[in-house]
Amino acid sequence: HKGSNGRLSEITRLYVQNGKVVANSESKIAGNPGSSLTSDFCSKQKSVFGDIDDFTKKGGWNGMSDALAAPMVLVMSLWHDHHSNMLWLDST
């Protein structure tokens, strides 16, 4: 995002339906408002649900920025699908 100095600061999700951009809906969780992932949103989410903030312990957004700046390999698993015969691979 603008002003982040090249560091990851927010993850937003947008949808496109029939050529129209639809923004992600706002969180309905009391004490945890927002519609995107930010440091504040993630910290509040852990607090509201009483979870351990392991993400921050492992470097948080700065750690994520460092990881994204490094080369990565995409690992994708394919499996045999008896139900739909992997037709999702051919969908348009």
N, C-alpha and C positions, 0 to 999 in steps of 0.2 A: 504494500500500500504506500501511497504517497507519504513521504517523510520518514519512512522506516529505515533509510540509509542502506538499503539492500538486505536488511535483516527481516526474517519472517515475523510478522506482527499480527496477522489476522488471516483466517481462512473463511471465505464466504462461499455460499452455495446458491447458484441461480439455476432455474429451470427454463427451458424453451419449449413451449407448446404452441403448435400451429404458427410458428414464427414470432410469437410474443414472449418476451422475457418476463418470467414470474419470479419474484424474490422469495427467498426462504421465509417461512413464517416465524413469528416471534415465539420464544420459549414461554410456556404457560406455567412453568414451575415457580412458585412463590420464592422470592429471594434470589432468583437466578434469571433475570431478564436478558434478552438479546436474541439475535438471529444469525450470529456468526461466532466462530471460535476465536476468542482473544484470551490473553493471559488472565484478565479479570473474570471472564466468563468461566474459564476452566477452574480457577481457584474457587469461585463461588459454587460451582457445581459440586466440587469435592466436599466443600463445607456443608452445603444443603443436604447432601445424601450421606454425610458422615464417612466418606471414603478417605483413604490415605492418598495424599497428593504425590504419588510416585513420579508423575511427569516432571514436576518441578525438581524433585530430588535427582532426577536423571538429566538435568540440564535445561528443561523447559523449552521455551521458544528459541533461545540462543543455541541450545544443543540441536534442535530441529533445523535451524538455519545452517549450522555447521555441517550436519549430515546431508542436507540437500545440496550443499556446495560441492560435495565430494562425488566422484563417479559412483554410479549405482548400477546394479543389474536387476532387471525385472524378472521375477520368478513367478511363473504361472502354472497352475496345476490343471490338467484336463483329466476327466474321468469318464467312465462309461456310464451313460444315462439310459437305463432301461425304460424309463417313463416316456421321455420325449426324444430319445435318440440324438441328443446333442443338437437339436434343431435351432437352439438359440444362437449357435455359431453362424448359421446361415440367414438369420433374420435380417430384415431390412426396415 
